[in-house]
């Protein structure tokens, strides 16, 4: 079991029942809020103590339900799991400071696949580091941050 930070950035209301059923089996009851970036959807962020298998099962379920999400798992091998309906799942190994790690074997494979083409190597590196996923998730993060930064009316 490891501490897992789960941020369901954009969940269709139709998916929240299935997500809630899974979470309740692990005695989790998150507080759902509207997602300002996509009206009619919900978001929640919470921490849980889940095994690697439970995190994999949750990621698969969320992906099948069309939920946009980000899961940070701080296990023996920390990772960031990103999910977006248009791109699917992406698992990124990260180091203790939260930086994405590319192993030598991965790098050698990318160099080989690029066949000496510099632009292709750059594209493959962007795919390997999850750039497209991170770019698509950013507006959901920013919308949530903007809502928190609005001053209260007196």
C-alpha positions in Angstrom: 0.0 0.0 0.0 1.2 3.5 -0.8 -0.1 7.0 -0.5 -1.9 7.9 -3.7 -3.0 11.3 -4.7 -6.0 11.0 -7.0 -7.4 14.0 -8.9 -10.5 13.2 -11.0 -10.3 16.4 -13.1 -13.4 16.0 -15.2 -16.0 13.2 -14.7 -19.3 13.0 -16.6 -22.1 12.9 -14.1 -23.1 9.5 -15.5 -19.7 8.1 -14.5 -19.7 9.3 -10.9 -22.0 6.4 -9.7 -19.5 3.7 -10.9 -16.5 5.6 -9.6 -18.3 6.1 -6.2 -19.0 2.4 -6.0 -15.4 1.5 -6.6 -14.2 4.0 -4.0 -16.7 3.0 -1.4 -15.2 -0.5 -1.5 -12.0 1.1 -0.2 -13.9 3.2 2.4 -13.3 6.4 0.3 -16.0 9.1 0.0 -14.7 12.1 -2.0 -16.3 15.5 -2.1 -17.5 16.1 -5.7 -17.5 19.7 -7.0 -18.4 21.2 -10.4 -15.6 21.4 -13.0 -15.6 25.0 -14.3 -13.8 24.1 -17.5 -16.5 21.7 -18.7 -20.0 22.6 -17.5 -22.1 19.6 -16.5 -19.1 17.6 -15.2 -17.7 17.1 -11.8 -14.2 16.9 -10.2 -12.7 15.7 -6.9 -9.3 15.3 -5.4 -8.4 13.1 -2.5 -5.7 10.8 -1.1 -5.9 7.1 -0.5 -3.8 4.2 0.5 -4.0 1.8 -2.4 -1.9 -1.1 -3.7 -0.4 -1.1 -7.2 -3.1 -3.5 -8.4 -5.9 -1.3 -7.0 -4.4 1.8 -8.6 -4.2 -0.1 -12.0 -7.8 -1.2 -11.6 -9.0 2.3 -10.8 -7.1 3.7 -13.7 -8.6 1.2 -16.1 -12.1 1.9 -14.7 -11.7 5.7 -15.0 -10.4 5.4 -18.6 -13.4 3.2 -19.6 -15.8 5.7 -18.1 -14.3 8.6 -20.0 -12.9 10.4 -16.9 -10.0 12.9 -17.3 -7.7 12.1 -14.3 -4.3 12.3 -12.8 -3.0 9.8 -10.2 0.3 10.3 -8.4 1.4 7.1 -6.7 4.3 7.2 -4.3 5.2 3.6 -4.1 8.6 1.9 -4.4 8.6 3.0 -8.0 6.7 6.4 -8.0 4.6 7.1 -11.1 2.2 9.5 -12.5 -0.8 8.0 -14.3 -2.7 10.3 -16.7 -5.9 9.6 -18.4 -7.8 11.4 -21.1 -10.6 10.0 -23.3 -9.0 11.2 -26.5 -5.5 9.8 -25.7 -6.1 6.9 -23.3 -3.8 6.0 -20.4 -0.2 7.1 -19.9 2.0 5.9 -17.1 5.1 8.0 -16.4 7.9 6.9 -14.1 9.0 9.8 -11.8 11.8 10.5 -9.4 11.6 11.7 -5.8 11.4 15.3 -6.9 8.5 14.7 -9.3 10.5 14.8 -12.6 9.7 12.4 -15.4 12.3 9.7 -15.7 13.3 8.2 -19.1 15.4 5.1 -18.7 18.4 4.3 -20.9 16.5 1.4 -22.6 13.6 3.7 -23.5 16.0 6.3 -24.8 17.9 3.8 -26.9 14.5 2.6 -28.4 13.5 6.1 -29.2 16.8 6.8 -31.0 16.5 3.6 -33.0 12.9 4.3 -33.9 13.7 7.9 -35.0 16.3 6.5 -37.5 18.5 9.6 -37.3 15.6 12.0 -37.9 15.9 14.9 -35.3 12.3 16.0 -35.6 11.0 12.4 -35.2 13.2 12.0 -32.1 11.7 15.1 -30.6 8.2 13.9 -31.4 8.9 10.5 -29.8 10.3 12.2 -26.7 7.1 14.3 -26.4 5.0 11.1 -26.6 7.3 9.2 -24.1 7.1 12.1 -21.6 3.3 12.5 -21.8 3.4 16.0 -23.2 0.1 15.7 -25.0 -1.6 14.3 -21.9 -0.2 17.0 -19.7 -1.2 19.7 -22.2 -4.8 18.4 -22.3 -5.1 18.2 -18.5 -3.7 21.6 -17.8 -6.9 23.6 -18.6 -8.8 21.5 -16.1 -6.2 22.2 -13.4 -6.1 25.9 -14.2 -9.9 26.2 -14.2 -10.0 24.7 -10.7 -7.2 27.1 -9.5 -9.0 30.2 -10.9 -12.1 29.3 -9.1 -10.2 29.1 -5.8 -8.5 32.5 -6.5 -11.7 34.5 -7.0 -12.3 36.9 -4.1 -15.5 36.5 -2.1 -18.2 39.1 -2.4 -18.7 41.1 0.8 
